[in-house]
Amino acid sequence: MVKKENLLFLLREGYGLVALPLNLFSFATTTYYLLVENVPFLKTLFPYFHSYLSVGVLVGLPFLVVLGWLYAKSVLFGVNTRYNPYSYLITPNLVPLYRSVSGLCKLNGLDGDAKTLDDIVARSMKEEFKDPPKPSAA
């Protein structure tokens, strides 16, 4: 029998997987039938809903991927990771687990993966976790 907590977790995960595509389709439907249908120029560009939807997917998805990549490379992302070092380093309580997984990788002949895990652990152990500077009172 599945525990109540597990059911709630599974419900949240399942809803998250289904809700985003449904919301995007709902947004596309609303914008097409309220905007494109009523603007003659847009109606000539997208005479049918499926053409509007396909152009949106073919142009929108790569645009959003590039936008996410630019954000990840931006200064803001660097500031966020500097003030929250645990976002890219292993927390101290997980170091024994990573060392154990590294040992299992070595036993099974996955030396490259074991070296990668050892590098991550070494980098996480030598980083100093400092508190971010406090904002100056203006």
N, C-alpha and C positions, 0 to 999 in steps of 0.2 A: 504494500500500500504506500502511496506517495504522501509525504508529509505536507501539511498545509503551507509551510514556508517554501517548500520546493514548488508547489503549485503556483504560488504567487510569483516566484522567480520565473518560472516557465511562462506564465501569462505575460509578464512584463517583456521578456525576451521575444516572445512570439508577436506581441503587439508592436514592438519596435521594428520587427522585420516587415510587418504588413502595413503599418501606418504610413511610413514614408512614401512608398510607391502609390498608395491610394491618395494621399494628400497631394502628391505631384500631379497625378492624373486629374484630380478634382480642380487643382489650380489651372491646369491646361484647358480643361473643359470650360471653366468659368471665363478665362481670358479670351478664349476663342469665340464663344457664343455671345459675350457681352461687348467685346472690343472689336475683334476682327470682322464679325458679321456686320457691324454698323459703320465701319470705316471703309469706303470704296477702294482706296489704295491698297490696304491690307487684304481686302477680299480678293483683289486681282492676284496678289502674291500667293495667298493660301486659299484656293477655292474650296478645298475640302479639309475637314478636321484632321484626317490621317496625314495629310501633307504637312500641316502645321505641327502636329505631334512629332513626325519624323525629323523635320528640320530642328525642332526644339531639342530632340535627343541627340542628333548628330552634331549640333553646334554647342548646346548647353553643357553636355557632359565633359567634353574636352576643355571647355572654358572653365568649368568649375575645378577640374583637376589642376589646370595651370594656376588658377587663383589660389588653390590650397598649397601648391608647391611654392609659389611666391611668398605666401604667408610664412611657410615653414623656414624659408631662407631669410626672412626679414629680421630687422633688429628687434621687433617686438617679441618674436619667438625666442631670440637669444636672451632678452631680458627676463622673460617668463621662466626659462630654464635656469638662469643664474639665480633667481630669487626662490626657485623651488627645485633644488638639486635632485630631489627624489624622483622627479619626473623622467630623468634619463639615467639614473644610477640605481643600483640594487640597494634596497634598504638593508641595514645591518642585520636584521633578523632573518633575511633570506640567504645570506652568504653560505651557511652550512648546507642548505638545500642545493645551491648552485655547485658547490664543491662536490657534493654527492653525485649530482647528475653528470658532472665532468668525469668523475671516477667511473661511472657506468659507461660513459662514452668511450673511455680508454679501454675498458674491458671488452667492449664490443667492436673494437677496431675503428672507431670514429675519432681518430686523432685530431683531425682538423676542427671538428666541432668542440672537442675537449679543449683545444688550444684557444678557441674563440671564447668559450665560457671562462677559462682561466684568465684571459685578458680582461674580460668584463669585470670579474671579481677583483683583479689587481687594481684596475682603474677606479673601481668603486671604493676600495679600501684606502687608496692614497688621497682621494679627494677630501678636502676639509669642508665640513658643512657649517658655514658661518651664517649668522643671522643677517638678513638684508639690512642695509643702512636705513636708519629712521629718517623720515622726511623732515626737512628743516622747517621750523615754525616761521611762517611769513607774516 
